[in-house]
């Protein structure tokens, strides 16, 4: 089942990321695909904020991978009925790498930990090592400000 959302500006794209954060329980791999500038990093900024990760939130294009610790308080977890067991978020930009490069960075250990959330931009570049249950999120330009974001489940 697919869910489609239309956002009209970067703030709405970030807010959609924040809302998705409320649904995560730990152990998810989120695969973000779409053209350059389609909203992947903007969405991720909202997601990171929603998970309580300390900013600044920037694309790991040249770093390949950024690691964030989350700080979801018990009160926030109770209020939104979300898990405060998520400890780390890994934001990976696979645009300049191949699957073997990510394996060399400890990919198997990262995805095995149920306290991690993994966000992969340009995931099609490493599709052979992605888990089957990964959540796919497609980003499409509709116009200068508007984006179509599709969650594929």
C-alpha positions in Angstrom: 0.0 0.0 0.0 1.3 3.4 -1.0 0.6 6.7 0.8 1.1 9.9 -1.2 1.6 13.4 0.2 1.9 16.8 -1.5 4.0 19.4 0.2 3.9 23.1 -0.9 7.1 24.3 0.6 10.2 23.2 2.6 8.5 23.7 5.9 5.7 21.3 5.0 8.3 18.8 3.8 10.2 19.0 7.1 6.9 18.7 9.0 6.1 15.5 7.1 9.5 14.2 8.3 8.6 15.1 11.9 5.3 13.3 11.7 7.0 10.1 10.3 9.4 10.2 13.3 6.3 9.6 15.6 5.7 6.3 13.8 9.2 4.9 14.2 10.0 2.2 16.8 13.7 1.5 16.1 15.4 -0.8 13.6 13.9 0.9 10.5 15.8 1.5 7.3 14.3 4.4 5.4 15.3 4.6 1.7 14.9 8.1 0.2 15.1 8.4 -3.6 14.4 11.2 -6.0 16.2 13.8 -8.1 18.7 16.2 -6.8 16.8 18.9 -4.9 13.6 17.0 -4.6 13.4 17.3 -0.8 15.3 14.3 0.6 17.5 16.2 2.9 14.8 18.7 3.9 12.5 15.8 4.8 15.4 14.2 6.8 15.9 17.4 8.7 12.3 17.2 10.0 12.7 13.5 10.7 15.9 14.2 12.8 14.2 17.0 14.7 11.2 14.7 15.4 13.5 12.1 16.8 15.2 14.5 19.1 18.6 14.5 17.4 20.8 17.5 18.1 21.4 19.6 15.0 22.7 21.1 12.8 21.2 18.8 10.2 23.2 18.8 7.0 23.6 16.4 4.1 26.4 13.9 4.5 27.2 14.2 0.8 31.0 14.4 1.3 31.1 12.6 4.6 29.0 9.7 3.4 27.5 9.0 6.8 26.6 11.1 9.8 25.6 9.7 13.2 23.2 11.5 15.5 22.2 10.6 19.1 18.6 11.0 19.9 17.2 12.7 23.0 13.6 11.7 23.2 12.4 12.4 26.7 10.1 9.9 28.5 7.4 12.6 28.7 7.5 13.1 24.9 7.6 9.4 24.3 4.5 9.0 26.5 2.7 11.9 25.0 3.0 10.7 21.4 3.1 7.0 22.3 6.5 6.5 20.7 9.5 4.6 21.8 12.3 6.4 23.6 14.5 3.3 22.9 15.8 4.8 19.7 19.4 5.8 20.5 21.1 6.6 17.2 20.1 7.8 13.8 22.5 7.2 10.8 22.1 9.5 7.8 23.8 8.1 4.8 24.3 9.7 1.4 25.0 6.8 -1.1 25.3 9.1 -4.2 29.1 8.7 -4.4 29.5 5.2 -3.0 28.8 1.6 -3.8 27.5 -1.2 -1.6 30.9 -2.5 -0.7 32.0 1.0 0.6 29.1 0.9 3.0 29.8 -2.6 4.1 33.3 -1.5 4.9 31.8 1.3 7.2 30.0 -1.3 9.4 26.7 -1.5 7.6 25.8 -4.9 8.9 26.3 -3.9 12.5 24.4 -0.7 12.1 21.3 -2.3 10.6 21.4 -5.2 13.1 20.9 -2.8 16.1 17.1 -2.4 16.9 17.9 0.9 18.7 19.1 2.5 15.4 17.2 4.3 12.6 19.0 4.4 9.3 18.2 7.0 6.6 19.7 6.4 3.2 19.5 9.0 0.5 20.1 7.7 -3.1 19.4 4.1 -1.8 19.1 2.7 -5.3 22.9 2.8 -5.5 23.2 0.2 -2.7 20.0 -1.7 -3.3 21.7 -5.1 -3.2 22.5 -4.7 0.6 19.2 -3.2 1.7 16.8 -5.3 3.8 13.6 -6.4 2.2 11.5 -4.7 4.8 13.1 -1.2 4.2 10.7 1.6 3.9 10.9 3.3 0.5 10.1 7.0 0.2 10.1 8.6 -3.3 10.4 12.3 -3.8 9.3 14.0 -7.0 9.4 17.7 -8.2 6.0 19.0 -9.1 7.1 22.6 -9.4 9.6 25.0 -7.8 8.1 24.6 -4.4 5.7 21.6 -4.5 6.8 18.0 -4.0 5.1 14.6 -4.2 6.3 12.3 -1.5 5.2 8.7 -1.7 5.7 6.1 1.1 5.8 2.6 -0.3 4.9 -0.2 2.1 
